Amino acid sequence: MKWGFVGPTLVFLIAFNIFPLFYSIFLSFTDAQMGSEDKKKNIGGENYGKVLNLVEDEYYQDNLDEYNDYQTKLKKAEISILNLEPNSDEYSDLKTQIADYKKIEKPPLYEENEYLNSLRVTTLFVFLAVSIELILGFFGAMALRDRYKFPLKPMIIIALLVPMLLSPAVMGLFWSNMLSQDTGVINLIISKITGTSTTDLAQNNMAWNAHWKFASILLVDVWMWTPLMMLICMAGLNSIPNYIYEAAEIDRASPWTIFRRITLPMSAPLIMLAVLLRITDAVKQFDLVMTLSNANESSTATVSTMIYKKIMKQFQVGEGSAYAIVVLVIIIAIATVFTRYIDKIQNRD
């Protein structure tokens, strides 16, 4: 009888979680390509070598070879032009070629290992987003916890929770329109306040200027997920018995002492859980990047968008699977560290 209840859940788990995971691991050791009818060939750890920069990236190497070829032509042209008459047509043509060769730049470093760039972007995004959300969420929870009663408090909490209840893709499109260089409401408001024309503001627009795209994605993520951090922190703060605060007040403990010795330590397990949930979710950031930017922007290329680009645009299923497995290992490592730390805090208490 018990298998009648557990069986369907196990089948669902195997079909939608366990099987795709093991199949992705299998693909990561092959040269599988999307749309190719060729049989998948086992190439060992070559895909993982590309992830760890042990194997040269073919895309970067092709660009580097082309750049080196132009540098060779440039040197030959600079030597040849010394033997020509300055007023001749051949001298003029060769001088133009030299100018064109000098305009060719070396491939950017991020193309040498696209994965390392995406890891840097993702790490910076996760650190900034989670840190800001933790600070805002915790102090918001401090202001709205059960110890303080004031009118309209339930309505304020509900209003603050609305952003996290909406779809990230929809919110990305919504903010993309708000940040639009032509019709965006933010540009219009800034224009009214500063007296600057919307045309001038468009040159520094957050949604379109490459320097501001990362900041705009960070802004939207903080706006959406700070309420989740606040909600979990509020649960941790409300779990602290009031008699502990009453005893501290009788002993004339200062507010800072109460916060440092009671509030923070006793709410720490749930706070760390909130941080863990946000880290694992922020590492997978995809929706906002695709709606506010795109997969080709190096400044906003998170790991998820890079894997999407590898599989859906370059059709390298095997290589993309290897990248995804490495991300999975990193997330498991982070989760293990956090869960052990949470257990240590609870056992200490």
N, C-alpha and C positions, 0 to 999 in steps of 0.2 A: 504493500500500500504506500509506503514511504517513497518508493521510486516513482510512483505516479505523480507526486508533487515535485520531487527533485529532478526527475528525468527531463522534462521539457526545458527547465532552466539550464541544465548541463548541455543539452543539445544546442540551445541558443548561444551559450557561452563558447562552445567549441566552434560553432559555425561562423560566428561574427567576431571573435576575439583571438582564440588560440590558433585556429587554422590560418587566418591571414598573417599572424605573427610568424609562425614557422615557415610559411610560404615566402614571406619577405626575406627571412634569413636565408632560405635556399636561393632566392633570386640574387641576393647580394654577392654570391660566389659565382655568378654567371655573367655572360655578356648580353643578357636579355635586352631586346629593344622593342618598343611598342610598335605594333603593326608589321613586324618582321615575321616571315613564315619559316625562317631558318631555325634549326634546332638549337636550343640554348646550350652553349658550350661552357663547361666548367673552367674558370680562369683563376681559381684559387683565391688568394687574398689581394689580387690586383686592385679591385675597387677600393678596398680598405687602405691600400697603399696611396691611392689618390687622395683619400680623405686626410691621411696623415702627412701628405706632401712627400711621400717616399717615391712616388712615380710622377714624372712630369705631366702636367695637364696639357693635353693635345691642343686645346683651343689657344692657350697662352703660348705654347711653343710655336704654333703656326704663325701667330702674330709677331713673336720675337724673331723668328727666322726671316720674316718679311722685312722687319725693321733693320736687322743686321745686313740684309741684302741692299737696302737703300743706303745704309751707311757706307758700304763698300763702293757703290756707284758714286756717292758723294765725294769720296776721297779720289777716285779716278778722275772725276770731272774737275776737281780742284787742281789736279796735276796737269790735266790736258789744257785747261784754259790759260795756263802760263805760257804755252807755246803758240797762242793765237794772237792775231792783231786786234786791239781793242775796238776798232771801228768795223770789224767784219761782222757779217750776219751770223756766222757760226759762233763767234764769241758771244753775241747777244743771246742766241738760243741756249748756249751752254750756261750762261749766267742765270737765265730764267730757270733752267733745270736745277741748278745748285740752290737757288732760293726755294724752289718747291721741295727739294730733298730735306732742307733744313727745317721745314715746317712739320715734317713727320715726327711724331713723338713716340717715345718708347711706351709699350703697353703698360697700363697702370698695374701697380703691385697686386691689387685685389684680384685681377684676372690670373695671376700666377697661381693662386690657390683661392678660388671663389668661396670654398667652404670655410676657410679661416676668416675671411672677411665677414661672412654671414654669422659666424660664431662671435666675432667682436661686436657686431651690431646688436645681435640678440642679447649678449651679456650686458652691454650698456643699457639696452632698453629694459631688460628685466630688473637690473639694479635700480635704475632711476624710477621706473614705474612702481615697483613694489615698495621702495623706500618712501616715496611721496604718498602713496595710498595708505601705507601703514601709519605714517605720522598724522595725516588728515583723518583717517578712519578712527584711530585710537582716541584722539582728542575730541572728535565728534561723538564717539561713544561715551567719553567722560562727561560731556555736556548733557547727554540724553539718557543716561542710565537711570535706574529706578529710584535712586536716592533723591533725585531732583524732580519735583512736581511743578508743572506750570501749564497754563491753558494751551490748547491746540497742539500739545506734544504728540499725540498719535498721528495727527494730520501731517505734522512736520516730518515724522519718521517715514510715513508712507510716501510723501513727496520725494524724500531723499533716496528711497529705494527704487523709484521708477526707472532710472537709467539702466540698472543691471538686469531688469526684467525684459528689456527689448533686445532684438536681434543685433549682433555686432555688425553684420553686413548692412542692415538697414540704417543703423546709426552712422556707419561709415559714409554711406551715400548722403545722409542727412547733413552731416558735418561738412562733407565735400561741397554741398550746395551753399552752406553758410560761409565757407571759406573761399568761395568762388571769387576770382579776380574781377569779374564784371558785375555780377548780380548778388554777390554774397552780402549778407546782412552785417557781418563783422566789418567789412570794408566800408560799408555805408555809415555805420555808427562812428567808426574812427574818423571818417571824412567829415561828419557833422561836428565832432568834438574838436578836431585839430584844424579844420578848414582846408585840409589837403584834398586835392581832387582824387577821385577813385582811379583815374588813369595813373597817377604817380604812385598810389598805394599798390596798384597791381604789380608794379615792378618788384615789390618786396612781399608779395602775397604768400601766406603760409602754405596754402595748398598747392601752389605751382612753383614757387622758388625752391630749388634743390636744397638750399641751406636750411629751409624751414620745414621741409616735409617730415623729417624725423621728429621735430618738435610738435608738429600738428598731430601726428600719430600718438605721441606720448600724452598730449593734452586730452585727446578723446578717450584714451584708455584709462587715464586717471579719473576722468569724469564718469566713465561707465562703472568702474570696479571699486572705487573708494567706498560706495555703499555696502558692498559685500564685506570688505574689511571692517567697516564700522559695525555691521550686524554681528559678526563673529566676536569682535572685541567687546561689544555690548553684552553678549551672552557670558563672556568670561568675567566681566566686571559685575554683572548682576548675580553671578554665582557666589560672590564673596558675602558671607553673612554680615548683617548690619551690626551685630553685637561686637564684632571685632573692631569696627570703627568707633563704636561707643566706648569701648574699653580704652582705645588709643586716645580719644578725646578727654576721657577722665584723667588719664596719665599726662595730659597736656602736651601730647606729641604735636610737633609742628606739621603743617600741611605737606612739606617736602619729605619729612620723615615717614608720614603715613603713606605717601605715594611710593617712596623708595622701599619701605619695609613691609608694606601690606598690599597695596593695590597692584604694583608691578609684578612682584613674585607670584602672587596667588592667581593672577590672570595670565601669567606667562604661557602655560600649556596651550590654551586656546589661541593666544596671539601667535605662537609659533605654528600652530595648525593653520591659521589664516594665511601666514606668510608662505607656508609650504603649498597650500592650494593655489595661491596667486602665482608663485614661481612656476609651478608645473603648467599652469594655464598660459602665463605670459611667454614661456618658451615656445609655445605653439602658435604665437601670434601670426595670423594670416589674413583674416577678414579686413581689418583696418588698413593693412598695407596695400591690399589689392584694390580697395575702394578709394583710398586717399592718395596712393602712389601707384606703383606697378612693380612687377617682378624683376624688371631690368634696372631699377634704381639701386646703385651700390650703397647709397647712404641709408636706405631703408630696407635692404635685402636681409630679412630674417632667415633663419634656417628653414622654416616652413615654405617660404616663397622660393628659396633656392632649390629645395627638393621638388616643388611644383614645376619650376623652370626646367630642371633636369629631366623629369619624367614626361611632362605634358608638352614641352616645347622642343627639347632636344631628344626626346624619346629614349633616353638612357635609363631603362627601368632597373637594370642591375646595379648601376652606379648610384642611382637615386635611393634604392633600397639600402645600400651600404651606408649612405649618409643618414638615413632614418634610423637604422639600427644603432649607430654611434650616438645619436641624440637620445634614443631610448636608454642606452647604458648610462649616459650622463644624468638623465632625469632619475633613474633608479638609484644612482649613487647619491644624488642630492636628497631624495626622499629617505634613503636609509640613514643618512647623517641626521636629518631633522627628526625622524621618528625615535632614534636612539637618544637624542638630546631631550625630546619631550618626555620619554620614559625616565630619563635620569632626573629631570625636574620633578616629576610626579613621585618617584621613589624617595627623593630627598625630602619632599614635603610630608 
